[in-house]
Amino acid sequence: MTDSSALDPEDRKIVTLARSARARNGVPEGAAVRDETGRTYVAGTVDLPSLRLSALRTAVAMAVASGAKSLEAAAVVSEAEALADTDRTAVSDLGGPGTPVLLAGPDGAVRMTVTAG
């Protein structure tokens, strides 16, 4: 487990944003990504009959649609114990394999940090 209070303030911010998206929308996951300019994109799980996207893939898609060229970091708030490979791949596609991805529980405590690649 990672002490969330020891996180960089910008990383703590994306964890807080991801946690807020999850709670506000009542979805299983919330995610936030930060692009190369410091802008953040926040999303929740999308679960429609014709479209299913994790919160992280939705946040990456929002960043791309808004013109982001790269990612600095990503965060997911979920009850899951691990990140799906498809989520890490989406982050890697935009940010590169070394992009850090933080996984936090619903309480906001970061459980692990992994790289996208």
Secondary structure per residue as TSV (DSSP state, phi and psi in degrees):
chain	resnum	aa	ss	phi	psi
A	1	M	-	360.0	143.4
A	2	T	-	-103.6	134.4
A	3	D	-	-70.3	110.4
A	4	S	G	-61.8	-27.7
A	5	S	G	-71.7	-17.9
A	6	A	G	-88.2	-3.3
A	7	L	S	-69.4	152.5
A	8	D	-	-56.2	142.3
A	9	P	H	-56.3	-35.5
A	10	E	H	-70.0	-34.4
A	11	D	H	-71.7	-39.2
A	12	R	H	-60.9	-37.2
A	13	K	H	-62.0	-45.5
A	14	I	H	-70.6	-29.7
A	15	V	H	-65.7	-43.7
A	16	T	H	-62.8	-42.5
A	17	L	H	-63.4	-41.9
A	18	A	H	-64.4	-41.6
A	19	R	H	-64.0	-41.0
A	20	S	H	-64.8	-41.4
A	21	A	H	-62.2	-41.8
A	22	R	H	-62.4	-47.7
A	23	A	H	-69.3	-45.1
A	24	R	H	-62.4	-39.5
A	25	N	H	-97.3	-4.2
A	26	G	T	60.3	39.9
A	27	V	-	-109.3	161.3
A	28	P	S	-63.8	-30.2
A	29	E	-	-136.9	148.2
A	30	G	E	-124.4	149.2
A	31	A	E	-144.2	157.0
A	32	A	E	-146.5	143.4
A	33	V	E	-126.9	153.4
A	34	R	E	-119.4	127.9
A	35	D	E	-88.4	-177.4
A	36	E	T	-65.5	-16.0
A	37	T	T	-100.2	-2.5
A	38	G	S	95.3	-4.5
A	39	R	-	-69.4	148.2
A	40	T	E	-116.5	150.9
A	41	Y	E	-131.2	129.4
A	42	V	E	-122.0	141.1
A	43	A	E	-154.0	162.1
A	44	G	E	-118.2	173.7
A	45	T	-	-58.7	138.6
A	46	V	E	-109.4	120.3
A	47	D	E	-136.4	83.8
A	48	L	E	-111.0	160.3
A	49	P	T	-55.8	-34.4
A	50	S	T	-103.6	-3.1
A	51	L	E	-149.8	121.6
A	52	R	E	-127.9	119.0
A	53	L	E	-137.0	139.1
A	54	S	-	-68.2	163.5
A	55	A	H	-60.9	-40.6
A	56	L	H	-68.5	-43.1
A	57	R	H	-64.6	-34.7
A	58	T	H	-66.1	-42.7
A	59	A	H	-63.9	-40.5
A	60	V	H	-63.4	-43.8
A	61	A	H	-61.4	-39.3
A	62	M	H	-64.1	-39.7
A	63	A	H	-63.2	-47.1
A	64	V	H	-61.1	-45.7
A	65	A	H	-63.7	-23.0
A	66	S	T	-94.1	2.0
A	67	G	T	97.3	8.8
A	68	A	-	-61.9	140.5
A	69	K	-	-101.5	-19.5
A	70	S	-	-160.8	167.6
A	71	L	E	-120.4	143.0
A	72	E	E	-93.4	-36.1
A	73	A	E	-165.5	162.5
A	74	A	E	-142.1	154.5
A	75	A	E	-141.5	143.3
A	76	V	E	-129.0	136.0
A	77	V	E	-113.6	121.3
A	78	S	-	-160.9	162.5
A	79	E	S	-84.0	-9.9
A	80	A	-	-62.6	151.0
A	81	E	S	-90.7	-13.0
A	82	A	S	-148.0	164.2
A	83	L	-	-92.9	141.4
A	84	A	-	-69.5	144.9
A	85	D	H	-58.1	-36.8
A	86	T	H	-63.9	-32.9
A	87	D	H	-68.7	-47.1
A	88	R	H	-63.0	-37.6
A	89	T	H	-64.2	-41.6
A	90	A	H	-61.0	-42.6
A	91	V	H	-64.7	-43.3
A	92	S	H	-62.9	-38.5
A	93	D	H	-57.0	-37.9
A	94	L	H	-96.7	-39.6
A	95	G	H	-101.7	-15.1
A	96	G	-	97.0	162.0
A	97	P	T	-66.0	-20.3
A	98	G	T	-89.6	1.7
A	99	T	-	-65.3	125.7
A	100	P	E	-72.9	139.8
A	101	V	E	-125.8	120.7
A	102	L	E	-97.1	134.7
A	103	L	E	-113.9	119.5
A	104	A	E	-119.9	153.7
A	105	G	-	-79.9	174.0
A	106	P	T	-57.1	-23.9
A	107	D	T	-81.4	-3.4
A	108	G	S	90.0	-5.1
A	109	A	-	-74.1	124.2
A	110	V	E	-72.2	123.1
A	111	R	E	-90.1	-33.5
A	112	M	E	-160.6	155.2
A	113	T	E	-125.4	127.2
A	114	V	E	-128.0	167.7
A	115	T	E	-94.9	158.7
A	116	A	-	-69.0	-28.4
A	117	G	-	-93.3	360.0
